[in-house]
């Protein structure tokens, strides 16, 4: 929740997604998604943000 205002300033239309990505990056810093296709990475990121 603390990251949401900063994310809103950076990207108002995607603030929730951006704040979730930052929070998850802090929580799981060693996560590597480089082997996923673009579609799989987008789906995984969206599902992860929704779950958070």
N, C-alpha and C positions, 0 to 999 in steps of 0.2 A: 504494500500500500504506500510505502514511503517513496517508492520510485515512480509512482504514477504521475505526480505533478511535473516532475522533470521530463518524463517521457511525453507528456501532453504538450509541453513547450517545444520539444524537438519535433514531434510528428503528431499533431492533434488528431488526425484520422486513424492513426495506428498506435495510440498511446498504450492501450491495454496490452496489445501484442508485444510491443517494445519493452514495457515494464516487466512482463512475464519472462521475456528472453533474458533480460538483465538479471532478474531474480534467479532464474534457473542456472545462469552462468556462474553466479556466486555460489549457489548450492551444489552444483555439479561441475566444477571447473575442468575436470579431465575428460569430459564427454567429447567424443570425436565423431562427427557425422559426415566426414569426408567421403566415405564409401557409398553413401546413399545417392540415388538419382535425385534430380531436382524436385520431381513430383513427390517422391517418398520423403525427402527432407521437409518439404512444405507441409505435407500431411502430418508428419511426426511433430513438427513444431506447433502446428495448429492444435493438435490433440493434447500436447503437453501444456500449452498455454490455457486451453479450456479446463484441463484438470487442475491446474494451479489456481 
